Amino acid sequence: MTEEQNKQPADQAEHLMEPTIHSEPIFKGRVISLQVDTVQLPDGKTATREIVRHPGASAVMALLDGKLLVVEQYRKPLGKLQIEIPAGKLDGGENPMEAAYRELEEETGYRAKSMKPVSSFFTSPGFADEKLFLYFTEDLEAGRMQLDDDEFLEIKTITLEEAIQYIQEERISDAKTILAVYAWRLYALTGEI
């Protein structure tokens, strides 16, 4: 593809941009902030966009003796228990891989001796800027669990078959864990992440 052909899609898409006319902060919490932006639409009209700002997060697909290391915890926004891979938000510009090492040990009591990146993705780009970084390890040793004061969870290991069943039952229903399970299935088939 020539440089001109490569530039064309971006040039064509520029007309879809929504420049911000005004931004109003609404809420600033420990984890997120909320703002309402007035934007100019491509047709010249204006609209509002409610935007959640988030520092980003890291998650770990950790295999222990061939099983996925997960946590089960109550998720208030969903009103139910969820089985998820260990994860947590980045602290003040923290390196995502360092956060992955930290969160894995804090939530599960296992320390990774090495990790490799799997993917990164935006969790809900229609209203939030949270970027999640997913890492993989099967190189674990005993560490020290250090849950936050308001964090209550149970540690489990599950087989690939159980993970797929839990997705069908919606016991696993968050994007990061579903992506991790399908990456794990690919790893089981090909030996590559």
C-alpha positions in Angstrom: 0.0 0.0 0.0 1.4 3.4 -1.0 1.7 6.3 1.6 -1.2 8.1 -0.2 -3.5 5.0 0.0 -2.5 4.5 3.6 -3.4 8.2 4.4 -6.7 8.1 2.6 -8.9 6.3 5.2 -7.8 8.7 8.0 -8.4 11.7 5.7 -11.8 10.4 4.8 -12.7 9.8 8.5 -11.7 13.3 9.7 -15.1 14.6 8.7 -16.5 12.3 11.5 -14.6 14.1 14.3 -16.6 15.9 17.1 -14.6 18.9 18.3 -15.4 19.9 21.9 -17.0 23.3 22.3 -17.4 23.1 26.1 -16.5 20.6 28.8 -18.2 20.6 32.3 -16.8 18.5 35.1 -19.6 16.8 37.0 -18.0 14.4 39.5 -14.5 13.4 40.6 -14.3 10.2 42.7 -11.5 7.8 43.8 -11.7 5.7 40.6 -13.5 7.7 38.0 -14.5 11.2 37.0 -17.5 12.3 34.9 -17.7 15.2 32.5 -20.3 16.4 30.1 -18.9 17.7 26.8 -20.8 19.8 24.3 -19.5 18.8 20.8 -20.0 20.0 17.3 -21.3 17.2 15.1 -20.2 16.6 11.5 -23.5 18.2 10.2 -22.8 21.4 12.2 -25.3 20.7 15.0 -24.3 20.3 18.6 -24.8 17.4 21.0 -23.7 16.4 24.5 -21.4 13.5 25.4 -21.3 12.1 28.9 -17.7 10.9 29.4 -16.3 8.7 32.2 -12.6 9.2 32.7 -10.7 6.2 34.2 -6.9 5.8 34.8 -6.8 2.5 33.1 -6.4 -1.0 34.5 -4.4 -4.2 34.2 -5.6 -7.8 34.3 -3.8 -11.2 34.4 -4.6 -14.4 32.7 -2.7 -16.7 35.1 -2.5 -20.4 34.7 -1.7 -22.5 37.8 -1.2 -26.2 37.2 -3.1 -25.9 33.9 -6.1 -24.1 35.4 -7.1 -20.4 35.3 -6.6 -18.5 38.5 -9.8 -16.4 39.1 -11.5 -14.5 41.8 -15.2 -14.5 42.7 -16.6 -11.3 44.1 -19.9 -9.4 44.3 -20.2 -6.7 41.7 -22.7 -4.0 42.9 -23.4 -2.5 39.5 -24.6 -5.9 38.3 -26.1 -6.9 41.6 -24.5 -10.4 41.4 -21.4 -12.5 42.0 -19.0 -12.7 39.2 -16.0 -14.9 38.4 -13.2 -12.8 36.9 -9.5 -12.9 36.3 -7.4 -10.8 38.8 -7.4 -7.1 37.8 -7.1 -3.6 39.1 -6.7 0.0 38.2 -3.5 1.8 37.4 -2.3 4.0 40.2 -1.2 7.5 39.1 0.5 6.8 35.8 1.7 3.4 36.9 3.3 1.1 34.3 0.5 -1.3 33.2 2.8 -4.4 33.6 3.9 -3.3 37.0 0.2 -3.0 38.0 -0.4 -6.5 36.6 2.3 -7.9 38.8 1.0 -6.0 41.8 -2.7 -6.8 41.4 -2.1 -10.5 40.8 -0.2 -10.8 44.1 -2.5 -8.5 46.1 -5.7 -10.3 45.0 -4.6 -14.0 44.8 -1.4 -14.4 46.9 0.5 -15.6 43.9 3.5 -13.8 42.4 4.4 -14.0 38.8 8.0 -14.5 38.0 7.4 -13.4 34.4 4.6 -12.1 32.3 3.9 -11.4 28.7 1.4 -8.9 27.1 -1.6 -10.4 25.4 -3.6 -7.4 24.3 -4.9 -4.0 25.3 -8.4 -2.6 24.6 -10.9 0.0 25.6 -13.6 -1.4 27.7 -16.6 0.9 26.8 -15.5 3.5 24.2 -19.0 4.8 23.8 -18.8 6.6 27.1 -15.5 5.8 28.9 -11.8 6.1 28.2 -10.7 3.1 30.3 -8.0 1.1 28.6 -7.3 -2.3 30.0 -4.0 -4.2 29.5 -4.2 -8.0 29.6 -1.1 -10.1 30.5 -0.4 -13.8 30.6 1.7 -15.9 33.0 2.0 -19.5 34.0 5.2 -18.8 35.9 3.9 -18.5 39.5 5.2 -18.7 43.0 3.7 -18.1 46.5 3.4 -14.5 47.4 1.4 -12.4 49.8 -2.3 -11.5 49.4 -3.1 -7.9 50.4 -6.7 -7.1 49.7 -8.0 -3.5 50.0 -10.1 -2.8 53.1 -13.3 -2.8 51.1 -12.4 -5.8 48.9 -13.9 -9.3 49.6 -13.3 -12.2 47.3 -12.6 -15.9 47.0 -9.8 -17.4 45.0 -10.5 -20.3 42.7 -8.9 -22.3 39.9 -11.0 -23.4 37.0 -10.6 -25.6 34.0 -11.1 -24.4 30.4 -14.3 -26.4 30.2 -15.6 -24.8 33.4 -14.7 -21.3 32.2 -16.7 -21.8 29.0 -19.6 -23.2 31.0 -19.4 -20.2 33.3 -19.6 -17.8 30.3 -22.7 -19.6 29.1 -24.2 -19.3 32.6 -23.1 -15.6 32.8 -21.1 -16.3 36.0 -18.3 -15.0 33.8 -19.7 -12.0 31.9 -17.0 -9.3 31.8 -15.1 -8.6 28.7 -11.6 -9.0 30.1 -12.3 -12.5 31.4 -14.2 -13.6 28.3 -11.3 -12.4 26.2 -8.8 -14.2 28.5 -10.8 -17.5 28.3 -10.8 -17.4 24.5 -7.1 -16.5 24.4 -6.6 -19.5 26.8 -8.5 -21.7 24.4 -6.3 -20.6 21.5 -3.2 -21.2 23.7 -4.5 -24.7 24.5 -4.9 -25.4 20.7 -1.7 -23.8 19.4 0.7 -23.3 22.3 0.9 -19.6 21.5 -0.5 -16.5 23.1 
